[in-house]
Amino acid sequence: MGCSRYVPIGTTAGGNPDGANTVRGPGLPRRTSTALGPPNGTEAERFMIAYILRRIVFMVPTFFIVLTAVFFLLNIAPGDSLNAMFADVSPNEADKDRVRHELGLDQPMHVRYATWLGKMFQGDFGRSFVRGQSVLSIIEEKIPISIRLGVLSLMVAWIIAIPIGVISAVRADTGVDYVVRGAAILMLAVPNFWVAVLVVVVPAFLWGIPLRQTYIPFNVDPISNITFFFIPAIVLGVQLTGATLRMTRAMMLEVLRSDYIRTARAKGLQNRVVIYRHALKNALIPVVTILGAQSALLVGGTVIIEQVFGVPGVGSLMYTSAIAKDFPVVQAVVVILSIFLLFTNLLVDLTYAWLDPRIKYH
């Protein structure tokens, strides 16, 4: 999505009778600049609140579709979820039937779905089949670890991608630009799990340096905790850099060719001021969309990286629970991640207005 073309006050764009220039992409807030000027503060706040409420209403059916899909897909999967509970013993069928009745697994699927849904809306996600603990307490322990890894990975991606993407756009079609574009394509092409395995195996095999460490909680040893996340955050961040860098470069090129940028340069503004004060904020709107999606997925979408580096986060929890058919844990993780993803997308959309004041919410 690019920047809308500037229309001088008092002119009409696209045949609008009120003299307003309106550009609206699919699923994005309306962008307007009108001869009557922007709405006052009270009106803008009312539009914003109405937009947020409308988005939340639209989230409800999406949320229920996710809930229904994850419940029925897990429950129709082949295998017996009680096998993990009795992994260390050899129970008879009577014991299995008793436990199955206590857990409600002998009831029809639609009854179990209604019961699970009712308890979930009361904040009760049940107990883990394998660990015997409250599902919510298990997830509360794991989520901060995944969030820490995700935040560090995004910091790596932002620090590398945005400045280099700007430089590549400013020096388009030069040797620097060709090198940056090639590196970005390489980052996108190489799977992060393959890089993670190489990072762990090669130093250990060639130099005897084990880069996989044991997780130590932050309250026990803060320094060891931070260094534990250093390498997996770089591996994740480098892959995220590829898409972010290419988007930053493409949008900066589009913005730098706009009329208002040429006007700013014609007025004698320094190139640095033109780039970082006038061009970058408009170019960052699609980049923020990518970063928002990445931040949501990083909380639970790092299953392989967490397994390779031994990070005891939500990704590892979901993997081990799915293998053990610990359905209450998997269902709860998917529900929490879905909520996080939906509200992250809403936050990203609200960020557009800060980056581009011409965007109004109607």
Stockholm file with secondary structure:
# STOCKHOLM 1.0

chainA/1-362         MGCSRYVPIGTTAGGNPDGANTVRGPGLPRRTSTALGPPNGTEAERFMIAYILRRIVFMVPTFFIVLTAVFFLLNIAPGDSLNAMFADVSPNEADKDRVRHELGLDQPMHVRYATWLGKMFQGDFGRSFVRGQSVLSIIEEKIPISIRLGVLSLMVAWIIAIPIGVISAVRADTGVDYVVRGAAILMLAVPNFWVAVLVVVVPAFLWGIPLRQTYIPFNVDPISNITFFFIPAIVLGVQLTGATLRMTRAMMLEVLRSDYIRTARAKGLQNRVVIYRHALKNALIPVVTILGAQSALLVGGTVIIEQVFGVPGVGSLMYTSAIAKDFPVVQAVVVILSIFLLFTNLLVDLTYAWLDPRIKYH
#=GR chainA/1-362 SS CCCCCCCCTTCCSTTCTTCEEEECCTTSCCEEEETTCCCCHHHHHHHHHHHHHHHHHHHHHHHHHHHHHHHHHHHTSSSCTTTTTTTTSCCCHHHHHHHHHHTTTTSCHHHHHHHHHHHHTTTCCCBCTTTCSBHHHHHHHHHHHHHHHHHHHHHHHHHHHHHHHHHHHHTTTSHHHHHHHHHHHHHHHSCHHHHHHHHHHHHHHHTCCCCCCCCCCTTTCHHHHHHHHHHHHHHHHHHHHHHHHHHHHHHHHHHHTSHHHHHHHHTTCCHHHIIIIIIHHHHHHHHHHHHHHHHHHHHHSCHHHHHHHTCCSHHHHHHHHHHTTCHHHHHHHHHHHHHHHHHHHHHHHHHHHHHCTTBCCC
#=GC SS_cons         CCCCCCCCTTCCSTTCTTCEEEECCTTSCCEEEETTCCCCHHHHHHHHHHHHHHHHHHHHHHHHHHHHHHHHHHHTSSSCTTTTTTTTSCCCHHHHHHHHHHTTTTSCHHHHHHHHHHHHTTTCCCBCTTTCSBHHHHHHHHHHHHHHHHHHHHHHHHHHHHHHHHHHHHTTTSHHHHHHHHHHHHHHHSCHHHHHHHHHHHHHHHTCCCCCCCCCCTTTCHHHHHHHHHHHHHHHHHHHHHHHHHHHHHHHHHHHTSHHHHHHHHTTCCHHHIIIIIIHHHHHHHHHHHHHHHHHHHHHSCHHHHHHHTCCSHHHHHHHHHHTTCHHHHHHHHHHHHHHHHHHHHHHHHHHHHHCTTBCCC
//
